Amino acid sequence: MNPLYNVNFSEAQLAWREKAHEIAVKYLLPQSMQHDKAESFNEDAFQAAADAGMLGVWIPKEYGGSDDGILGLALMVEEFSKADPAFGVAFAVNALGSLPIIVGGTHEQKAKYLPLVAQGKAACAFALSEKFAGSDAGGLSVRGTKEGDTWTICGEKKWTTNGSRANIITCFAVTDPESRSRRISAFIIEDTDPGFSIKKLEDKMGIRSVPVCETVFDGVKVGDDRLIGGKPGLGFKHSMMTLDLARPGVAAQAVGTAAGALELATTYATRRKQFGQTIAGFQMIQAMLADMAQQTEAARTLVHTCAAMADQRAPNVTKIAAMAKCFATDVAVKVATDAVQVFGGYGFMEDYPIAKYYRDSKILQIYEGTNQVQRMVIARNLIKEASRHDYLNSVIPTETQESYGAEPVTANV
Ligand SMILES: Cc1cc2nc3c(=O)[nH]c(=O)nc-3n(C[C@H](O)[C@H](O)[C@H](O)COP(=O)(O)OP(=O)(O)OC[C@H]3O[C@@H](n4cnc5c(N)ncnc54)[C@H](O)[C@@H]3O)c2cc1C
């Protein structure tokens, strides 16, 4: 039988959610369209979140955080994203960028950097992707070479979210090109390190108020104290552990995006009149709204389960994290698309914020692993698990497969 996990919201987690809602109403709803147009970051909202201690929610208490976990993070990100999906990702990337230190850092690294993140004094970014290495993270070309006690990092990263705002950038570089399993190491780069620079701010379809950049590491020199975990070759493992814990955050961003689009569409449907009645009275509009609500609620439940499982260090968080990311982000795109349909021609214009939800939603299916990649991860795990379903041997015996000419099922994926 599959193990079941309780989802219990602590008082503290619910209080963070409430606080996020307050900040969203005060700073995000009134400003999100302006920031989107100007491509400017909502510093007011970020400062309010920092002042409230919200950047320490996923950080352990001994390193200055409140230790309210991935579930605490997901609850806040949903509230922010409901008001402004772009701010939701800008906030969540602080978790993405600091998680490699949390999952793999030495005590000294955690003690030096995590309190700064928790206090909102240092913003974070996560630099894995490159121009020619996106889904295939094993194909990185940024190099880390060691001479004496000094590492030199050389190369360029693509699409570093928060890159131009971040003070701490966790950067993944090839340190042993000959090795298959220990090729990559992760480094902590500070924005003031000589050789680090921003090459270009990307011009994007959505999440326009968040800076996404090409980042350059032109001979950045660091010591072993910046090598995450203090040993080379652990970077790929740390990146995968990080993504398992960060994907519930993207999924929560998707739930918030869907919930915000649904609320706008429902409100619009009760105001807009055609044929002498509000469009909310038409059954086809009602069916769309009902489907949007069901999908959003299902995604929310899956995200909460996934976040609780991550906090309880459940085995195989990888599969549920991929499911939550894939399902919730597909829902966000579907719900935002249908919300535009409810708005009719006005949905296609920038008069109302609904077009922004539509534009902001699409990236959710692409970053932190495309949804094709998530489906691969889910399927691989299912196939591995199938080899353990011994009790089904009587239902689908090997002879049956052989008699149909099929290969026996293996877990070789
Ligand atoms: C706005 C934005 C912000 C981002 N932020 C960050 C960040 O902060 N840090 C960071 O490191 N990266 C970031 N990224 C990078 C992002 O994670 C990658 O874009 C993503 O992983 C996909 O890589 P790619 O764009 O190179 O697409 P590709 O890997 O080239 O994929 C192209 C298409 O092929 C499909 N595909 C690829 N391989 C397979 C396969 N084996 N089977 C089936 N289909 C496949 C993909 O699903 C996709 O549809 C960001 C990207 C964007 C656009």
The ligand as a Gaussian input file, in Angstrom:
#p B3LYP/6-31G(d) Opt

LIG

0 1
 C       11.848000      33.167000     -17.484000
 C       12.792000      32.059000     -17.179000
 C       13.376000      31.976000     -15.917000
 C       14.301000      30.963000     -15.634000
 N       14.940000      30.938000     -14.420000
 C       15.971000      30.090000     -14.221000
 C       16.786000      30.176000     -13.052000
 O       16.554000      31.012000     -12.174000
 N       17.848000      29.346000     -12.937000
 C       18.144000      28.404000     -13.888000
 O       19.111000      27.671000     -13.709000
 N       17.378000      28.275000     -14.996000
 C       16.309000      29.107000     -15.187000
 N       15.544000      29.026000     -16.334000
 C       15.865000      27.994000     -17.319000
 C       14.806000      26.912000     -17.415000
 O       14.889000      26.077000     -16.283000
 C       14.996000      26.185000     -18.752000
 O       14.511000      27.080000     -19.750000
 C       14.295000      24.849000     -18.810000
 O       14.886000      23.933000     -17.949000
 C       14.240000      24.278000     -20.223000
 O       15.507000      24.317000     -20.823000
 P       15.638000      24.945000     -22.309000
 O       14.942000      26.251000     -22.305000
 O       17.052000      24.915000     -22.689000
 O       14.785000      24.001000     -23.222000
 P       15.303000      22.642000     -23.928000
 O       15.918000      21.759000     -22.918000
 O       16.070000      22.985000     -25.134000
 O       13.909000      22.007000     -24.346000
 C       13.190000      22.431000     -25.515000
 C       11.948000      21.542000     -25.619000
 O       12.348000      20.158000     -25.753000
 C       11.739000      19.389000     -24.725000
 N       12.686000      18.353000     -24.303000
 C       13.992000      18.492000     -23.939000
 N       14.508000      17.304000     -23.595000
 C       13.526000      16.390000     -23.728000
 C       13.426000      14.971000     -23.525000
 N       14.461000      14.245000     -23.088000
 N       12.231000      14.373000     -23.780000
 C       11.172000      15.086000     -24.199000
 N       11.194000      16.435000     -24.427000
 C       12.355000      17.061000     -24.190000
 C       11.465000      20.369000     -23.592000
 O       10.442000      19.901000     -22.744000
 C       11.051000      21.597000     -24.383000
 O        9.701000      21.489000     -24.760000
 C       14.589000      29.995000     -16.618000
 C       13.982000      30.065000     -17.874000
 C       13.113000      31.087000     -18.168000
 C       12.516000      31.157000     -19.558000

